[in-house]
Amino acid sequence: MTVPAGEGVRISVRVRPGARADGVGGSWAGPRGPALVVAVRARAVEGAANAAVVAALAAAFGLRRGDVEIVAGARGRDKVVALRGGAAELRARMAELMA
């Protein structure tokens, strides 16, 4: 999935695999600037954590899982994720989650 201009956003996320509970919220000062923190219970084994990240972000932003794609950093904790939807609404929700 590529996100055409005006139809979505790309965000930086920091993943915490092996957390006690799944959750999206908070800010982390990452290498690409501030990143949204995504905690998932799944371990970073055979893509389980990546699948959990996609599901958690879809739920947090009110999107379908198909509208969320990891575009960079699939093998690390720092990722760039594309979200398909209304850019203004997604940016507003991002600001809420990072507060």
DOVO-172657 format. One record per residue: y, x, z of N, C-alpha, C, O in turn; chain. Coordinates in Angstrom, 2 decimals, always signed. Atoms other than C-alpha are relative to their C-alpha. Example, Ala and Ser with C-alpha at 12.3 -4.5 7.8 and 13.67 -1.06 7.14 Angstrom:
2
REC      n.yy      n.xx      n.zz     ca.yy     ca.xx     ca.zz      c.yy      c.xx      c.zz      o.yy      o.xx      o.zz   unit
REC     -1.19     +0.89     +0.00     -4.50    +12.30     +7.80     +1.20     +0.90     +0.00     +1.18     +1.94     +0.66      A
REC     -1.19     -0.82     -0.06     -1.06    +13.67     +7.14     +1.09     -0.77     +0.73     +2.20     -0.26     +0.90      A
//
This chain:
99
REC      n.yy      n.xx      n.zz     ca.yy     ca.xx     ca.zz      c.yy      c.xx      c.zz      o.yy      o.xx      o.zz   unit
REC     -1.18     +0.85     +0.00     +0.00     +0.00     +0.00     +1.23     +0.89     +0.00     +1.36     +1.77     +0.85      A
REC     -1.29     -0.64     -0.04     +3.41     +1.32     -0.89     +1.02     -1.09     +0.31     +0.87     -2.23     -0.11      A
REC     -1.01     +0.97     -0.41     +6.45     -0.38     +0.56     +1.20     +0.14     -0.90     +1.94     +1.13     -0.80      A
REC     -1.18     -0.06     +0.85     +9.07     -1.17     -2.09     +1.27     -0.10     +0.83     +1.26     -0.66     +1.92      A
REC     -1.28     +0.05     -0.71    +12.70     -0.77     -1.07     +0.37     -1.45     +0.28     +0.27     -2.31     -0.60      A
REC     -0.42     +1.34     -0.38    +13.92     -3.84     +0.82     -1.12     -0.90     +0.48     -0.86     -2.01     +0.94      A
REC     +1.12     +0.84     -0.39    +10.43     -5.13     +1.59     -0.75     +0.53     +1.21     -1.86     +0.08     +1.48      A
REC     +0.68     -0.53     -1.17     +9.57     -3.16     +4.69     +0.67     +1.25     +0.51     +1.75     +1.63     +0.05      A
REC     -0.54     -1.22     -0.59    +10.13     -0.07     +6.75     -1.14     +0.98     +0.26     -2.31     +0.63     +0.31      A
REC     +0.92     -1.04     -0.46     +8.47     +3.20     +7.64     +0.47     +0.43     +1.37     +1.65     +0.67     +1.58      A
REC     -0.36     -0.38     -1.36     +8.36     +4.10    +11.31     -0.86     +1.17     +0.46     -1.98     +1.37     -0.02      A
REC     +0.75     -1.08     -0.63     +7.29     +7.12    +13.33     -0.64     -0.56     +1.26     +0.01     -1.27     +2.03      A
REC     +0.68     +0.43     -1.21     +4.72     +6.47    +16.02     -0.70     +1.19     +0.66     -1.09     +2.14     -0.01      A
REC     +0.76     -0.98     -0.78     +3.13     +8.56    +18.77     -1.15     -0.76     +0.62     -0.93     -1.74     +1.33      A
REC     +1.19     +0.71     -0.45     -0.43     +7.52    +19.57     -0.55     +0.63     +1.27     -0.63     +1.85     +1.39      A
REC     +0.68     -0.42     -1.22     -2.05     +7.73    +23.01     -1.41     -0.60     -0.02     -1.61     -1.70     +0.50      A
REC     +1.37     +0.52     +0.01     -5.80     +7.31    +22.38     -0.63     +0.11     +1.38     -0.23     +0.96     +2.18      A
REC     +0.71     -0.04     -1.27     -8.11     +6.62    +25.31     +0.81     -0.56     +1.16     +0.54     -0.23     +2.31      A
REC     -0.82     +0.60     -1.05     -5.49     +4.62    +27.22     -0.79     -1.09     +0.73     -1.83     -1.53     +0.26      A
REC     +0.66     +1.06     -0.76     -6.43     +2.05    +29.87     +0.06     -1.34     -0.71     -0.85     -2.16     -0.60      A
REC     -0.17     +1.26     +0.72     -5.12     -0.79    +27.71     +0.78     +0.24     -1.28     +1.56     +1.19     -1.37      A
REC     -0.77     -0.07     +1.23     -3.78     -1.34    +24.21     +1.42     -0.49     +0.28     +1.61     -1.45     +1.03      A
REC     -1.37     +0.43     -0.17     -0.01     -1.60    +24.07     +0.95     +0.73     -0.92     +0.69     +1.86     -1.34      A
REC     -1.02     -0.58     +0.87     +3.05     -0.95    +21.96     +1.33     -0.11     +0.73     +1.74     -1.20     +1.11      A
REC     -1.31     +0.04     -0.64     +6.35     +0.03    +23.52     +0.37     +1.33     +0.60     -0.48     +2.10     +1.04      A
REC     -0.51     -1.25     -0.53     +8.51     +2.87    +24.66     +0.36     +0.95     -1.12     +0.01     +0.75     -2.28      A
REC     -0.48     -0.97     +0.97    +10.06     +5.83    +22.95     -0.48     +1.39     +0.39     -0.61     +1.71     +1.58      A
REC     +0.42     -1.39     -0.21     +8.90     +9.43    +22.56     +0.83     +0.87     -0.94     +0.95     +0.56     -2.12      A
REC     -0.82     -0.91     +0.82    +11.12    +12.27    +21.31     -0.92     +0.91     -0.80     -1.30     +1.99     -0.34      A
REC     +0.96     -0.74     +0.82     +8.89    +13.48    +18.51     +0.64     +0.94     -1.00     +1.86     +1.04     -1.05      A
REC     -0.50     -0.97     +0.98     +9.20    +16.08    +15.74     +0.81     -0.63     -1.12     +1.62     +0.05     -1.75      A
REC     -0.75     +0.70     +1.05    +10.56    +13.47    +13.30     +1.07     -0.89     +0.60     +1.54     -1.83     -0.06      A
REC     -0.97     +0.85     -0.69    +13.00    +12.01    +15.82     -0.73     -0.95     +0.93     -1.93     -0.78     +1.17      A
REC     +0.63     +0.93     -0.94    +12.34     +9.14    +18.22     -1.17     -0.73     -0.66     -1.09     -1.15     -1.81      A
REC     +1.19     +0.68     +0.52     +8.90     +7.60    +17.80     -0.42     -1.11     +0.96     -0.25     -0.99     +2.18      A
REC     +0.53     +1.11     -0.78     +7.42     +4.32    +18.99     -1.35     +0.41     +0.58     -2.19     +0.97     -0.13      A
REC     +1.26     -0.36     -0.65     +4.60     +4.82    +21.50     -1.01     -1.14     -0.17     -0.71     -2.30     +0.11      A
REC     +1.09     +0.96     +0.16     +1.30     +3.08    +20.70     -1.19     +0.52     +0.80     -1.76     +1.56     +0.48      A
REC     +1.16     -0.37     -0.83     -1.42     +3.24    +23.37     -1.19     -0.87     -0.43     -1.07     -2.08     -0.57      A
REC     +1.21     +0.73     +0.38     -4.96     +2.30    +22.35     -1.17     +0.47     +0.85     -1.24     +1.64     +1.23      A
REC     +1.18     -0.34     -0.79     -8.22     +2.20    +24.29     -0.98     +0.84     -0.80     -1.70     +1.66     -0.23      A
REC     +0.95     -0.71     +0.85    -10.19     +3.55    +21.33     +0.24     +1.51     +0.04     +1.38     +1.97     +0.15      A
REC     -0.06     -1.46     +0.07    -10.97     +7.26    +21.23     +0.24     +0.43     -1.45     -0.02     -0.33     -2.38      A
REC     -0.27     -0.54     +1.34     -9.97     +9.42    +18.27     -1.30     +0.52     -0.61     -1.44     +1.72     -0.85      A
REC     +1.30     -0.35     +0.56    -13.50     +9.39    +16.84     -0.27     -0.90     -1.20     -0.25     -2.12     -1.08      A
REC     +0.37     +0.71     +1.23    -14.39     +8.39    +13.25     +0.97     -1.11     -0.36     +0.55     -2.17     -0.84      A
REC     -1.01     +0.96     +0.40    -11.12     +6.55    +12.69     +0.18     -1.21     +0.90     +0.95     -2.11     +0.58      A
REC     -0.11     +1.15     -0.91    -11.52     +4.16    +15.63     +1.41     -0.15     +0.54     +1.91     -1.28     +0.63      A
REC     -1.36     +0.08     -0.54     -8.11     +5.01    +17.08     +0.98     -0.45     -1.09     +1.88     -1.23     -0.80      A
REC     -0.89     +0.43     +1.09     -6.41     +4.60    +13.68     -0.12     -1.49     -0.25     +0.89     -2.17     -0.45      A
REC     +0.19     +1.44     +0.19     -7.94     +1.15    +13.24     +0.64     -0.78     +1.14     +1.24     -1.83     +0.92      A
REC     -0.61     +0.66     -1.15     -6.80     +0.22    +16.75     +1.52     +0.06     -0.08     +2.19     -0.89     +0.33      A
REC     -1.46     -0.13     +0.17     -3.27     +1.51    +15.99     +0.50     -1.06     -0.99     +1.50     -1.72     -0.74      A
REC     -0.40     +1.00     +1.01     -3.07     -0.69    +12.88     -0.03     -1.40     +0.61     +0.90     -2.18     +0.41      A
REC     +0.12     +1.32     -0.62     -4.29     -3.73    +14.85     +1.10     -0.23     +1.04     +1.67     -1.32     +1.11      A
REC     -1.03     +0.14     -1.05     -1.88     -3.09    +17.75     +1.39     -0.18     -0.61     +2.16     -1.01     -0.15      A
REC     -1.31     +0.14     +0.64     +1.13     -2.63    +15.47     +0.13     -1.34     -0.71     +1.19     -1.96     -0.66      A
REC     -0.04     +1.31     +0.66     +0.24     -5.73    +13.45     +0.29     -1.10     +1.02     +1.10     -1.98     +0.76      A
REC     -0.22     +1.00     -1.04     +0.09     -7.78    +16.65     +1.43     +0.09     +0.56     +2.07     -0.93     +0.77      A
REC     -1.33     -0.19     -0.59     +3.32     -6.30    +18.04     +1.12     -0.46     -0.93     +2.15     -0.96     -0.48      A
REC     -1.03     +0.37     +0.96     +5.28     -6.95    +14.84     -0.25     -1.36     -0.64     +0.55     -1.80     -1.47      A
REC     +0.30     +1.31     +0.57     +3.65    -10.29    +13.99     -0.39     +0.06     -1.46     -0.02     -0.82     -2.24      A
REC     +0.43     -0.21     +1.39     +2.11     -8.98    +10.77     -1.51     -0.11     -0.13     -2.23     -0.09     +0.87      A
REC     +1.43     -0.11     +0.26     -1.29     -9.10     +9.13     -0.37     +1.49     -0.01     +0.47     +2.33     -0.32      A
REC     +0.42     -1.40     +0.02     -3.31     -5.89     +9.43     +0.16     +0.64     -1.37     +0.41     +1.84     -1.48      A
REC     -0.18     -0.50     +1.36     -3.09     -5.55     +5.67     +1.42     +0.41     -0.33     +1.66     +1.10     -1.32      A
REC     -1.40     -0.35     +0.20     +0.68     -5.22     +5.98     +0.41     +1.24     +0.78     +1.59     +1.59     +0.82      A
REC     -0.24     -1.22     -0.79     +0.37     -2.11     +8.17     -0.87     +1.11     -0.58     -2.08     +0.94     -0.72      A
REC     +0.77     -1.12     +0.58     -0.65     +1.25     +6.69     +0.49     +1.33     +0.57     +1.69     +1.58     +0.62      A
REC     -0.34     -1.36     -0.43     -0.76     +4.77     +8.10     +0.17     +0.83     -1.27     -0.78     +1.00     -2.04      A
REC     -0.27     -0.75     +1.23     +0.90     +6.86     +5.39     +0.05     +1.50     +0.22     -0.02     +2.26     -0.75      A
REC     +0.02     -1.43     -0.29     +1.04    +10.24     +7.15     -0.49     +0.19     +1.43     -0.21     -0.62     +2.31      A
REC     +0.45     -0.34     -1.34     -0.64    +11.85    +10.14     -1.28     -0.68     +0.43     -1.50     -0.87     +1.63      A
REC     +1.22     +0.72     -0.34     -4.00    +10.09     +9.99     -0.92     +0.79     +0.94     -1.75     +0.20     +1.62      A
REC     +0.88     -0.81     -0.85     -5.65    +13.02    +11.82     +0.69     +0.53     +1.25     +0.12     +1.35     +1.96      A
REC     -0.73     -0.48     -1.17     -3.02    +13.58    +14.51     +0.57     -1.14     +0.83     +0.39     -2.31     +0.49      A
REC     -0.61     +1.02     -0.86     -1.15    +11.77    +17.27     +1.33     -0.50     -0.54     +1.73     -1.63     -0.27      A
REC     -1.28     +0.39     +0.59     +2.14    +11.72    +15.37     -0.25     -0.53     -1.40     -0.83     +0.16     -2.24      A
REC     +0.29     +0.66     +1.28     +2.03     +9.29    +12.46     +1.26     -0.63     -0.57     +2.22     -0.90     +0.15      A
REC     -1.00     +0.82     +0.67     +4.26     +7.62     +9.92     -0.75     -1.21     -0.51     -1.77     -1.10     -1.19      A
REC     +0.66     +1.25     +0.33     +3.37     +3.97     +9.42     +0.93     -0.85     -0.83     +2.11     -1.00     -0.49      A
REC     -0.77     +0.93     +0.84     +4.55     +1.62     +6.67     -0.31     -1.42     +0.44     -1.47     -1.79     +0.61      A
REC     +0.13     +1.41     -0.37     +5.17     -1.99     +7.66     +0.60     -0.83     -1.12     +1.74     -0.60     -1.52      A
REC     -0.50     +0.86     +1.08     +5.52     -4.63     +4.95     +0.51     -1.30     +0.60     -0.18     -1.95     +1.38      A
REC     -0.62     +1.23     -0.49     +7.86     -7.53     +5.66     +1.51     +0.12     -0.13     +2.01     +1.03     -0.78      A
REC     -1.45     -0.02     +0.04    +11.53     -8.31     +6.11     +0.54     +1.19     +0.79     +0.30     +1.31     +1.99      A
REC     -0.46     -1.23     -0.63    +13.27     -5.02     +6.85     +0.89     -0.26     +1.21     +0.74     +0.41     +2.23      A
REC     -0.91     +0.28     -1.11    +15.97     -6.52     +9.09     -0.78     -0.46     +1.23     -0.50     -0.03     +2.35      A
REC     +0.80     +0.50     -1.11    +13.42     -8.37    +11.23     -0.86     +1.10     +0.61     -1.00     +1.18     +1.83      A
REC     +0.84     -1.09     -0.50    +11.15     -5.34    +11.49     +0.82     +1.02     +0.79     +0.37     +1.51     +1.82      A
REC     -0.86     -0.95     -0.73    +14.04     -3.06    +12.53     +0.44     -0.59     +1.35     +0.50     +0.13     +2.34      A
REC     -0.40     +0.65     -1.26    +15.16     -5.59    +15.16     -1.16     +0.04     +1.00     -0.95     +0.33     +2.18      A
REC     +1.18     -0.03     -0.89    +11.62     -5.80    +16.59     -0.26     +1.42     +0.47     -0.65     +1.63     +1.62      A
REC     +0.18     -1.41     -0.35    +11.37     -1.99    +16.54     +0.96     +0.38     +1.14     +0.56     +1.04     +2.09      A
REC     -0.99     -0.29     -1.05    +14.57     -1.75    +18.62     -0.42     -0.63     +1.32     -0.25     -0.01     +2.37      A
REC     +0.48     +0.66     -1.22    +13.12     -4.25    +21.13     -1.15     +0.79     +0.64     -1.18     +0.99     +1.85      A
REC     +1.18     -0.70     -0.51     +9.87     -2.32    +21.44     +0.35     +1.39     +0.55     -0.29     +1.87     +1.49      A
REC     -0.35     -1.34     -0.44    +11.58     +1.05    +21.85     +0.91     +0.00     +1.23     +1.10     +1.05     +1.86      A
REC     -0.92     +0.09     -1.15    +13.97     -0.18    +24.57     -0.74     +0.18     +1.32     -0.11     +0.13     +2.38      A
//
